[in-house]
Amino acid sequence: MQFDPMRDLGRVLLATGLVVAALGLLLTFGSKLPFRIGRLPGDIVFKRDHFTFYMPIVTSLLLSLVLSLLYWLLRRRS
């Protein structure tokens, strides 16, 4: 197997473009989903008079799980 840096760069750019496109679709149509990304049950929100503290624990865990699975699948393929 020969090392081809342009081919590898092309793959990285394609993967990055797909991720950015998927993120754009999620942000565009996210309000129409049956659940709100970033406002899942288990996320902590404290609201006071002039102060709001938001800690997206469940959202972070879910995002970490999805990205880890995606990374594992991509590493397994190559």
Backbone as a chain_set.jsonl record, in Angstrom:
{"seq": "MQFDPMRDLGRVLLATGLVVAALGLLLTFGSKLPFRIGRLPGDIVFKRDHFTFYMPIVTSLLLSLVLSLLYWLLRRRS", "coords": {"N": [[0.835, -1.168, 0.0], [0.547, 2.163, -0.86], [1.471, 5.39, 0.286], [-0.554, 8.115, -0.115], [-0.8, 11.356, 0.056], [-2.566, 13.34, -0.972], [-4.899, 11.956, -1.578], [-5.655, 11.092, 0.963], [-6.051, 13.607, 2.172], [-8.198, 14.477, 0.64], [-10.182, 12.673, 1.469], [-10.426, 13.392, 4.157], [-11.348, 16.03, 3.882], [-13.817, 15.549, 2.585], [-15.172, 14.059, 4.576], [-15.24, 15.962, 6.621], [-16.8, 17.914, 5.377], [-19.235, 16.527, 5.13], [-19.903, 16.202, 7.823], [-20.206, 18.881, 8.6], [-22.35, 19.601, 6.926], [-24.35, 17.877, 7.919], [-24.563, 18.88, 10.517], [-25.473, 21.448, 9.931], [-28.001, 20.821, 8.81], [-29.194, 19.714, 11.071], [-29.28, 21.934, 12.782], [-30.921, 23.597, 11.283], [-33.381, 22.194, 10.965], [-33.863, 21.349, 13.511], [-35.729, 22.297, 15.358], [-38.048, 21.075, 14.622], [-37.873, 18.472, 15.364], [-38.865, 15.686, 17.485], [-37.674, 15.916, 19.946], [-35.686, 18.262, 21.739], [-32.536, 19.209, 20.906], [-30.032, 19.939, 23.159], [-31.751, 20.692, 25.1], [-32.493, 18.504, 26.659], [-34.041, 16.052, 28.841], [-32.559, 15.95, 32.004], [-30.565, 17.742, 31.592], [-29.183, 20.492, 33.28], [-30.703, 23.368, 34.547], [-30.66, 26.473, 36.005], [-32.574, 29.149, 36.941], [-32.657, 32.474, 37.83], [-33.453, 35.813, 38.952], [-31.877, 37.717, 37.317], [-30.143, 35.99, 36.131], [-29.035, 33.077, 34.537], [-28.141, 29.755, 34.615], [-26.846, 27.181, 32.766], [-26.3, 23.808, 32.224], [-25.513, 21.404, 30.101], [-25.67, 18.354, 30.626], [-26.742, 15.754, 29.867], [-27.069, 16.163, 27.141], [-24.394, 16.57, 26.41], [-23.308, 14.059, 27.056], [-24.735, 12.424, 25.267], [-23.92, 13.502, 22.796], [-21.182, 12.957, 22.963], [-21.256, 10.148, 22.971], [-22.339, 9.606, 20.405], [-20.388, 10.785, 18.719], [-18.14, 9.281, 19.483], [-18.917, 6.726, 18.658], [-19.126, 7.168, 15.899], [-16.443, 7.819, 15.316], [-15.239, 5.379, 16.034], [-16.398, 3.657, 14.142], [-15.368, 4.774, 11.767], [-12.592, 4.426, 12.16], [-12.466, 1.671, 12.263], [-13.093, 0.935, 9.719], [-10.936, 1.742, 8.15]], "CA": [[0.0, 0.0, 0.0], [1.353, 3.362, -0.996], [0.969, 6.57, 0.981], [-0.948, 9.173, -1.038], [-1.312, 12.421, 0.927], [-3.687, 14.057, -1.581], [-6.093, 11.117, -1.42], [-6.037, 11.17, 2.376], [-6.579, 14.943, 2.39], [-9.523, 14.486, 0.03], [-11.103, 11.938, 2.347], [-10.657, 14.208, 5.351], [-12.2, 17.147, 3.485], [-15.164, 15.021, 2.358], [-15.763, 13.721, 5.871], [-15.506, 17.221, 7.313], [-17.938, 18.525, 4.704], [-20.445, 15.787, 5.5], [-20.221, 16.523, 9.213], [-20.704, 20.26, 8.623], [-23.676, 19.581, 6.308], [-25.268, 17.241, 8.87], [-24.769, 19.84, 11.601], [-26.337, 22.492, 9.381], [-29.365, 20.286, 8.732], [-29.694, 19.566, 12.434], [-29.604, 23.259, 13.297], [-32.026, 24.153, 10.505], [-34.625, 21.473, 11.2], [-33.853, 20.845, 14.879], [-36.935, 22.667, 16.109], [-39.144, 20.194, 14.204], [-37.654, 17.141, 15.919], [-39.698, 15.452, 18.665], [-36.915, 16.279, 21.136], [-34.864, 19.443, 21.496], [-31.111, 19.034, 21.19], [-29.602, 20.993, 24.062], [-32.757, 20.845, 26.153], [-32.946, 17.154, 26.968], [-34.236, 15.791, 30.273], [-31.287, 15.67, 32.656], [-29.755, 18.95, 31.502], [-29.434, 21.301, 34.469], [-30.974, 24.78, 34.29], [-31.037, 27.293, 37.159], [-32.985, 30.492, 36.521], [-32.921, 33.46, 38.883], [-33.945, 37.073, 38.413], [-31.048, 38.217, 36.208], [-29.066, 35.006, 35.975], [-29.414, 31.732, 34.092], [-27.027, 28.82, 34.531], [-27.265, 26.021, 31.982], [-25.27, 22.781, 32.118], [-26.122, 20.336, 29.287], [-25.003, 17.092, 30.955], [-27.247, 14.654, 29.041], [-26.739, 16.507, 25.758], [-22.961, 16.315, 26.244], [-23.101, 12.607, 27.047], [-25.278, 11.905, 24.016], [-23.027, 13.94, 21.734], [-19.949, 12.191, 23.116], [-21.536, 8.785, 22.546], [-22.498, 9.593, 18.945], [-19.086, 11.054, 18.094], [-17.266, 8.133, 19.738], [-19.365, 5.653, 17.777], [-18.735, 7.553, 14.544], [-14.987, 7.672, 15.238], [-14.941, 3.945, 16.072], [-16.763, 3.094, 12.836], [-14.416, 5.246, 10.748], [-11.29, 3.797, 12.413], [-12.595, 0.244, 11.987], [-13.158, 0.797, 8.267], [-9.628, 1.937, 7.505]], "C": [[0.883, 1.235, 0.0], [0.674, 4.529, -0.292], [0.695, 7.67, -0.031], [-1.564, 10.311, -0.23], [-2.499, 13.175, 0.329], [-4.992, 13.264, -1.444], [-6.587, 11.166, 0.027], [-6.631, 12.535, 2.713], [-7.987, 15.054, 1.803], [-10.555, 13.788, 0.888], [-11.441, 12.753, 3.596], [-11.581, 15.378, 5.019], [-13.635, 16.698, 3.215], [-15.872, 14.7, 3.673], [-16.12, 14.983, 6.647], [-16.714, 17.92, 6.696], [-19.248, 17.841, 5.046], [-20.874, 16.096, 6.935], [-20.803, 17.928, 9.309], [-22.107, 20.329, 8.015], [-24.706, 18.964, 7.254], [-25.57, 18.182, 10.039], [-25.674, 20.982, 11.148], [-27.779, 22.047, 9.267], [-29.994, 20.158, 10.118], [-30.095, 20.913, 13.017], [-30.804, 23.869, 12.57], [-33.353, 23.508, 10.874], [-34.741, 20.935, 12.622], [-35.106, 21.17, 15.666], [-38.122, 21.778, 15.747], [-38.981, 18.764, 14.713], [-38.534, 16.946, 17.148], [-38.974, 15.745, 19.976], [-36.015, 17.457, 20.769], [-33.424, 19.141, 21.881], [-30.674, 20.217, 22.047], [-30.586, 21.259, 25.181], [-33.35, 19.482, 26.507], [-33.205, 17.012, 28.463], [-32.903, 15.372, 30.898], [-30.306, 16.817, 32.52], [-30.159, 19.87, 32.658], [-29.618, 22.757, 34.068], [-31.4, 25.438, 35.607], [-31.374, 28.678, 36.644], [-33.282, 31.321, 37.762], [-33.356, 34.751, 38.208], [-33.165, 37.535, 37.184], [-29.898, 37.259, 35.903], [-29.651, 33.673, 35.523], [-28.154, 30.9, 33.963], [-27.53, 27.567, 33.83], [-26.098, 25.066, 31.847], [-25.856, 21.58, 31.388], [-25.442, 18.976, 29.493], [-25.447, 15.975, 30.013], [-26.944, 14.914, 27.565], [-25.269, 16.224, 25.48], [-22.659, 14.817, 26.196], [-23.577, 11.982, 25.747], [-24.383, 12.274, 22.833], [-21.705, 13.177, 21.784], [-20.129, 10.753, 22.641], [-21.629, 8.685, 21.023], [-21.161, 9.814, 18.251], [-18.105, 9.907, 18.311], [-17.628, 6.958, 18.837], [-18.96, 5.941, 16.331], [-17.234, 7.383, 14.347], [-14.598, 6.19, 15.209], [-15.253, 3.296, 14.727], [-15.786, 3.515, 11.745], [-13.045, 4.602, 10.917], [-11.332, 2.305, 12.052], [-12.563, -0.004, 10.479], [-11.795, 0.912, 7.595], [-8.55, 1.052, 8.062]], "O": [[1.843, 1.333, 0.765], [-0.553, 4.634, -0.282], [1.606, 8.112, -0.73], [-2.738, 10.237, 0.133], [-3.37, 13.613, 1.08], [-6.056, 13.841, -1.22], [-7.787, 11.269, 0.28], [-7.608, 12.617, 3.457], [-8.867, 15.663, 2.412], [-11.683, 14.263, 1.019], [-12.591, 12.796, 4.032], [-12.494, 15.685, 5.785], [-14.576, 17.401, 3.583], [-17.043, 15.038, 3.851], [-17.185, 15.059, 7.261], [-17.557, 18.457, 7.415], [-20.266, 18.508, 5.232], [-22.064, 16.232, 7.22], [-21.784, 18.146, 10.02], [-22.965, 21.042, 8.534], [-25.818, 19.478, 7.375], [-26.711, 18.264, 10.493], [-26.541, 21.428, 11.9], [-28.691, 22.809, 9.59], [-31.173, 20.455, 10.309], [-31.131, 21.026, 13.672], [-31.607, 24.577, 13.178], [-34.347, 24.207, 11.074], [-35.636, 20.139, 12.905], [-35.505, 20.407, 16.546], [-39.103, 21.732, 16.49], [-39.866, 17.933, 14.51], [-38.915, 17.923, 17.792], [-39.617, 15.814, 21.023], [-35.633, 17.615, 19.609], [-33.128, 18.852, 23.041], [-30.922, 21.369, 21.691], [-30.269, 21.989, 26.12], [-34.566, 19.337, 26.636], [-32.652, 17.765, 29.264], [-32.206, 14.517, 30.352], [-29.315, 16.87, 33.248], [-31.342, 20.002, 32.97], [-28.798, 23.318, 33.341], [-32.369, 25.018, 36.24], [-30.552, 29.314, 35.984], [-34.058, 30.916, 38.628], [-33.601, 34.764, 37.002], [-33.751, 37.723, 36.117], [-28.822, 37.674, 35.472], [-30.649, 33.205, 36.072], [-27.208, 31.293, 33.281], [-28.519, 26.965, 34.248], [-25.02, 25.462, 31.404], [-26.616, 20.812, 31.978], [-24.716, 18.509, 28.616], [-24.6, 15.312, 29.415], [-26.601, 13.991, 26.826], [-24.933, 15.692, 24.422], [-21.848, 14.368, 25.387], [-22.908, 11.114, 25.186], [-24.122, 11.439, 21.967], [-21.172, 12.795, 20.742], [-19.249, 10.203, 21.979], [-21.058, 7.774, 20.424], [-20.833, 9.107, 17.298], [-17.319, 9.591, 17.418], [-16.747, 6.276, 18.314], [-18.502, 5.043, 15.624], [-16.799, 6.858, 13.322], [-13.722, 5.795, 14.44], [-14.474, 2.484, 14.227], [-15.418, 2.706, 10.893], [-12.398, 4.264, 9.926], [-10.337, 1.751, 11.586], [-12.064, -1.032, 10.023], [-11.535, 0.254, 6.588], [-7.406, 1.114, 7.611]]}, "num_chains": 1, "name": "protein.A"}
